[in-house]
Amino acid sequence: MVPAEVVALRQPVVLIVEDEVLIRLSVSDFLRNEGFTVIEAGSAREALTVLQARSDVSVVVTDIHMSGALEGLDLIREIRRSFPAVKIVTASAYQIGEPVEATLTKPYSLDRLLFVIKSLLGI
Amino acid sequence: MNSTALRSEVSDRGQETVLVLERDVLTRVLLADYLRSCGYRVLEARSAAEALTILRESSKPIRVVLSDAENGFKLSGWVKANRPETKVILAANAERASQAAADLCDVGPHGKRPYDPQLLVQRIRSQLRNGAE
C-alpha cells in the first residue's frame, strides 16, 4: 500500500489523445514542463488501451475528429461507461453535445488548456 | 550496441533528444517514461510517417531514434541520407528495446539507469496483459 502522502506528491497523469503528431507533441511537451505526467495516444483506440492498462489517469484531453475506426465521441462514451472518475476535456473545432467537464475550441492556447486542467484537478 | 559504443554517439549533453518509434502504445509509453526518468527529452511516434514528420520539423537535433524493427527499416534509409548525425537503434522486441534504453541511460544526462531493464520488460509485459484484457 502506497502511503497517502506519497500519492499526494505524485504528478497528476493527463492522457492526450490527438492524431496530429506535432500538435500532440507540443501539447505534451508543454504539460510535462508544467509538472504533469503526460501519456500520449494517437487514436481513440490507443487511448482506451492505455485506460484499460492504467488506473492513474486523472484527465483525458481528446480531439473529436480523428482517423481510425473509433472517433473522439466514441471514446467519450466509453470513458463515461467504463472509467467514470476520469475527467474529460475536448479539444475540437466543432461543438459537441456529449456531457464533458470542459470544452476547448481549436485553435486554443496552451495557457488556457493548463488553466482548465488545473481547475478540474483543484490545483 | 553496448553503452561504450553509444557513448561516442550521445555526447552532446544538454541537447539530448531521443525519438521513440514504437507501434504498441503501452510499450512506447513505458520506454519513453524510462528514458525521461533518466533525463532525456523524449519524442514519441507511432509510425514511420509520424517519426519522419518529427525528424523534419524538430527545432532541436534528435540524437537517437529508438525504433521497433519494422518501422525502423522504413525510416533508417531516410535518416542516413538526411540526418546523418542521428543514430538509429533498431530493437526487435521488448527485451532489446529495454536494453537499448538502459544503455542510453548509462551514457545520458544523468549517467544512470532509473531501474533495471529487466524490470522494464516485466512492466511492459504486465501492461500488455492488462491492455489486452
Contacts between the chains, C-beta under 8 A, distances in Angstrom:
chain1	res1	chain2	res2	distance
A	21	B	45	6.6
A	21	B	46	8.0
A	21	B	50	4.3
A	21	B	53	5.4
A	21	B	54	6.4
A	22	B	53	6.5
A	22	B	54	7.5
A	22	B	57	6.0
A	25	B	43	6.0
A	25	B	44	7.5
A	25	B	54	6.7
A	28	B	44	7.9
A	29	B	41	8.0
A	32	B	36	7.8
A	39	B	29	5.5
A	40	B	28	8.0
A	40	B	29	7.4
A	40	B	32	8.0
A	40	B	44	5.1
A	41	B	25	6.1
A	42	B	25	7.7
A	42	B	46	4.6
A	42	B	50	7.2
A	46	B	25	4.2
A	46	B	46	7.3
A	49	B	25	5.4
A	49	B	26	6.5
A	49	B	131	4.5
A	50	B	25	6.1
A	50	B	26	7.0
A	50	B	29	6.9
A	50	B	131	7.5
A	52	B	130	6.4
A	52	B	131	5.4
A	52	B	133	6.7
A	53	B	26	5.5
A	53	B	127	4.6
A	53	B	128	7.8
A	53	B	130	4.0
A	53	B	131	4.0
A	54	B	127	7.3
A	54	B	130	7.7
